[in-house]
Amino acid sequence: MTYDAILVVSFGGPESRNEVVPFLENVLRGRNVPRERMLAVAEHYYHFGGKSPINQQTRELISALEGELSKRGPKLPIYWGNRNWHPLLPDALRKMRDDGVQHALAFVTSAYSSYSGCRQYREDIARAQQHIEIDPPQVTKLRPFFNHPGFIQANEDCVREAIARIPAAANHDVQVIYTAHSIPLSMANTSDYVMQLEEVRRLISMRLGISNHALVYQSRSGPPGQPWLEPDVLDHLRRVRADNLASAVVIAPIGFVSDHMEILYDLEIEARQVCQSLGLTMERAKTVGVHPAFVGMIRELILEKTCSAERRAVGSLGSRADVCAEDCCPAPVRLQPAQIFNSQSRP
């Protein structure tokens, strides 16, 4: 197969206050989330002037990848399409078609396997192709990369740097708290999401010699009656203090690749406030962003498809297959409006 372009696919985010509600309406379409809950989430964005950093960070990643491919090849043009906000996937595919692109490789900014992190992006791409009336480009998604050595190396460096920032008086008693986006149990139970996160936690902790560590979750957005992955990061921080598990914590958001709104608000605002109230010293590790090992990893994933390069993976789980089985990571069962109302009415 000959590929003639790269398509970077991200979640997307608003870049001004008046874009926040339309963006959230896109995100929540079909999910039966009450409007008051959506408006509460909007306040998180308003706290930062309505601008999420994710689009700018995607631009920076694309720029770094362009530099990497220009120096080391393959020299392919890069396009950008988002799931939920401009530039949207249908517009990106239309531009690709107009430029003569016939078959592109898609890099999705999600490292793990789950419905929302993998299959839903495939569905988004297929839906975008349906918007192109004539000759839509073919698009092949690159594999999940949670255990690629470049991703592990970049995260390891970020955690090491955060640990080094802990004051000397507290650095003998540190817990590293790895965080990832919580998802419904109905989604987690039909994917390898938790197993993959546990593997990344194990690999980083082993490489850094960390014995005191935990995996927790953040940014839950579902109705109260629907079970999601736990423990929540804020609950865990309270347990750290109550059970005297550490006097300092490093929060490492290994489930994310960029410092977008859920990192800024849930960790830099909420988690930091809880730590301050508990007297816990806190440092937050950066996400991999444009770390050279991460950018180099993207090039390696491209080379796997363009010239059958070695499929690199560390740990015990091996590299993920390029093509998912038909029953892999199915869509979660959504609560109906009546169920949401009833779950919210419970004490």
Secondary structure, DSSP 4 states (H G I P E B T S, - for coil): ----EEEEEE----BSGGGHHHHHHHHHTTS---HHHHHHHHHHHHTTTTB-SHHHHHHHHHHHHHHHHHHHS----EEEEESSSSSBHHHHHHHHHHTT--EEEEEES--S-SIIIIIHHHHHHHHHHHT-SS-PPEEEEPPP-TT-HHHHHHHHHHHHHHHHTS-TTTTTSEEEEEEEE--BHHHHTTSSHHHHHHHHHHHHHHHHT--SEEEEEE---S-TTS-B---BHHHHHHHHHHTT--SEEEEE-TT-SS--HHHIIIIIIIIHHHHHHHT-EEEEPPP-TT-HHHHHHHHHHHHHHHH-------SSS-PPPSS--TTSSPPPPPPPHHHHHHHHH--
